[in-house]
Amino acid sequence: MFTLLIILVALALILIAIIKFDIHPFLALFVGAIIYGLMMGMPTDLIVKSISEGFGGVMGSVGLLILLGVILGTFLEKTGGAMVIAEKVLKWVGEKSVNLSLILSGWILSIPVFGDSTIIMLNPIAKSLSAKSTISYAATIVAVSLGAMASHSLVPPTPGPIATAGILGADLGQVIFYGGLVSLVTLIPLYFFVQNWVTKIPLRPVLVANEKELDRKDRPSFFSSLLPVLIPLTLIILASIANYPSKPLGEGNFIKAIQFLGTPVIALLIGAILSFTLPKKFDRKLLSSSGWIGEAILLAAPVILITGAGAVFGKMLQNSGVGDLVTSTMSDANWGIFLPFLIAFGLKTAQGSTTVAMITTASIIAPILGPLGLDSEIMKVFSTVAIGAGALAISHANDSGFWVVTQLSGMTTKQGNLSHSLGTLIAGVTSITLVYVLSLVVG
C-alpha cells in the first residue's frame, strides 16, 4: 500500500504541475521521476541509471523516428502534399467516414509498425483531414492512435505479442488470427467513442502559412505525395515478413538488404529523403538550419524531450520494483483468463511500457498456467491475447505514446486523458470481454 501511495502521489504531482501550474511536461515528468525515486528510497546510482536507461532507450528507439517523421510531415504539409492526400481521401470516403478510415488505417499500419511510429507517420494526414473538414483534430489523431494501439498490443509481429506467445508456448498463427479478430472487433466501440465523444473536444489544427496560401498548381500530385509514406511502410512490412522464423521470403543478400532497408529508422529516413522531391522548385536552403529542416527540428525537439522524460518516469517505476508489487498482490488469485489480463493491466498502467507489461506478465503466468486451467493449446492462445488486452490500458502520463499524441496535436494533458487514455481503457475492457466469450465458445 505504501508503494502504491507513493506512485499515486508522484502521478498527482506531475499532473498538477502540468495542468494547474502550466509547468512544461518535460520538466514535470523529469523532476517527478526523480522525486518518485527518492521517495521510494531507491539508491542514487539506480536513480541515475534509470534516467540514462529511460531517456537513452527511448531516444534510440523512438527519438529518431519522431524527428524523421516530423521532417517527412513538414515537407508534406508545406508543399501541400498532405492536403492533396486529404482531399482525395475525403472525396473517396466522404466527411462522415473520415474517422472510420483513420482508425482502420492506424490498425492496419500498426501490425508491422510500432504504434508510436504509425501515429507519427499518419499525423500529417489526420491533421490535413481535420483542416479540410469540420472534424475536430482531436478526433482524427485519436482515431489513428486507438487503431494503432489495438493492433500493436494484440497482433504479431510487434515484439510484445511475439514474445508473449513464445513464453507461453502459444501457436503464433492462432495468436495472429484471434488477436486480429479481437482487435478488429474492438475497433467498433472505439469508433463510436471517437465519433460521439472525442469529436466534442474543440481542437483545430494549426497549419503552416505555406499550406494555407499554396496555389493548387504548385502542389505535388497525389501519387508523388503518397510515395514518401507508402515506400517506408512497404519496406517495413517486407522486412517484418522476412524476419519471420520460417523465413517465408528465403535468405540471401537481397533479403538482408530488405531487412536493413525495412528497419523503421532507415525506412523513415528514405521517406524523409523522398519528401525532398515534393517542392515544385527545390532550394538547398530548405535543408538548412533556417529552412524547413530547421523548422522540423524545432517542432520535433519538445516532442522528443517530453517522450524521453515520460520514458524516464516509466523506467524509474520499473526499477523501483513496482512489478513485484503488482504480481505479489495478484498472482495467488484464481481468476482464470482474467488474471493475465489484470496483471498486464496493472503493469501497463503503472509503468507505461506495453512490451514490458506483456513480457513480464507472460513470465509470471507461464509457471501457473496449469493451476489456472489455461494450459491447453487454445487457452495458451487466449492467455496471450488476454495479456495483450491488459497491456492496452491505460495509456497515460508515463507512456511515450500518450505524449506523442498530445504534443503532435497540441492537446492539453486533460484532453489527452479524456480522449486517448479513456479510449485505451475502453479498448482493454472490450478486448478481454471478447477473449472471455471466445474462451467459452472455443476453449
C-alpha positions, 0 to 999 in steps of 0.5 A: 500500500505504501508503494502504491501511495507513493506512485499515486502521489508522484502521478498527482504531482506531475499532473498538477504541475502540468495542468494547474501550474502550466509547468512544461511536461518535460520538466514535470515528468523529469523532476517527478521521476526523480522525486518518485525515486527518492521517495521510494528510497531507491539508491542514487546510482539506480536513480541515475541509471534509470534516467540514462536507461529511460531517456537513452532507450527511448531516444534510440528507439523512438527519438529518431523516428519522431524527428524523421517523421516530423521532417517527412510531415513538414515537407508534406504539409508545406508543399501541400502534399498532405492536403492533396492526400486529404482531399482525395481521401475525403472525396473517396470516403466522404466527411462522415467516414473520415474517422472510420478510415483513420482508425482502420488505417492506424490498425492496419499500419500498426501490425508491422509498425510500432504504434508510436511510429504509425501515429507519427507517420499518419499525423500529417494526414489526420491533421490535413483531414481535420483542416479540410473538414469540420472534424475536430483534430482531436478526433482524427489523431485519436482515431489513428492512435486507438487503431494503432494501439489495438493492433500493436498490443494484440497482433504479431509481429510487434515484439510484445505479442511475439514474445508473449506467445513464445513464453507461453508456448502459444501457436503464433498463427492462432495468436495472429488470427484471434488477436486480429479478430479481437482487435478488429472487433474492438475497433467498433466501440472505439469508433463510436467513442471517437465519433460521439465523444472525442469529436466534442473536444474543440481542437483545430489544427494549426497549419503552416502559412505555406499550406494555407496560401499554396496555389493548387498548381504548385502542389505535388500530385497525389501519387508523388505525395503518397510515395514518401509514406507508402515506400517506408511502410512497404519496406517495413512490412517486407522486412517484418515478413522476412524476419519471420522464423520460417523465413517465408521470403528465403535468405540471401543478400537481397533479403538482408538488404530488405531487412536493413532497408525495412528497419523503421529508422532507415525506412523513415529516413528514405521517406524523409529523403523522398519528401525532398522531391515534393517542392515544385522548385527545390532550394538547398536552403530548405535543408538548412538550419533556417529552412524547413529542416530547421523548422522540423527540428524545432517542432520535433525537439519538445516532442522528443524531450517530453517522450524521453522524460515520460520514458524516464518516469516509466523506467524509474517505476520499473526499477523501483520494483513496482512489478513485484508489487503488482504480481505479489498482490495478484498472482495467488488469485484464481481468476482464470483468463482474467488474471493475465489480463489484470496483471498486464493491466496493472503493469501497463498502467503503472509503468507505461511500457506495453512490451514490458507489461506483456513480457513480464506478465507472460513470465509470471503466468507461464509457471501457473498456467496449469493451476489456472486451467489455461494450459491447453493449446487454445487457452495458451492462445487466449492467455496471450491475447488476454495479456495483450488486452491488459497491456492496452490500458491505460495509456497515460502520463508515463507512456511515450505514446500518450505524449506523442499524441498530445504534443503532435496535436497540441492537446492539453494533458486533460484532453489527452486523458479524456480522449486517448487514455479513456479510449485505451481503457475502453479498448482493454475492457472490450478486448478481454470481454471478447477473449472471455466469450471466445474462451467459452465458445472455443476453449 
